[in-house]
């Protein structure tokens, strides 16, 4: 028997983008947890309680490493696509997920392609869920 595919929302609307400077400062507070999965670094602000609403996400590539805007924009586009296709892993976690804000930073020195970025993002999201579930909520 063929099973019907799960209807997932593979979108990344503007309301899920982290744009507020105040909330970005909260995200990059030194006390917030983070983890590295080369060439990505994920940092997050824990939610007060487990939630099913999508976290606000910030995607960034350093200008210091990639001087040309075309290179930075391509990497950001690849990272957005990888997150868009795999955010269901975070949203469909048991009893909701513990993340309010999520920052995805590109820390590599060389340009990567989508399969590698997607593989590392999946690994990072799985580790994030494992580590966040071990930490007590604030």
Residue, then its C-alpha position, 0 to 999 in steps of 0.5 A: x500500500x502507498x502511504x500518503x505523504x505528510x502534508x508539511x508546510x515548506x515555507x519560510x515566510x517573513x514573520x519567521x525571519x529575525x529582524x529586530x535588533x533588540x531580539x538579535x542582541x538577546x540571541x547573541x547574549x554570551x549566556x545563550x547556548x550554541x553548538x558548532x557543526x562545521x561549517x555552521x554554528x547554531x545559537x538559540x534562545x530557549x523558549x519559556x515553555x515548549x512550543x509548536x510555533x516556528x522560531x524566528x531565524x537569523x541567517x548570516x555569513x561574515x563579510x570578513x571571510x567572504x568579501x564579495x556580496x555575491x558569495x555571501x548572498x549565495x551561501x545565505x540563499x543555500x542556508x535558507x533553502x536547507x532550513x526551509x526544507x528541514x524546519x519540520x524536524x524542529x517543529x515536529x519534535x515530541x511535545x513541541x520544541x524548546x527554541x524561541x530564536x535561532x541563529x544560523x551562522x556560516x563559519x567555514x572559510x570556503x564556499x560549500x554546496x547545498x548537499x553539505x550545508x543541508x547535511x550539516x544543518x540536519x545534524x545541527x538541528x538534531x543536536x540542538x533538540x537533544x541538547x535543548x531537551x536536557x537543559x531546564x527552561x528559564 
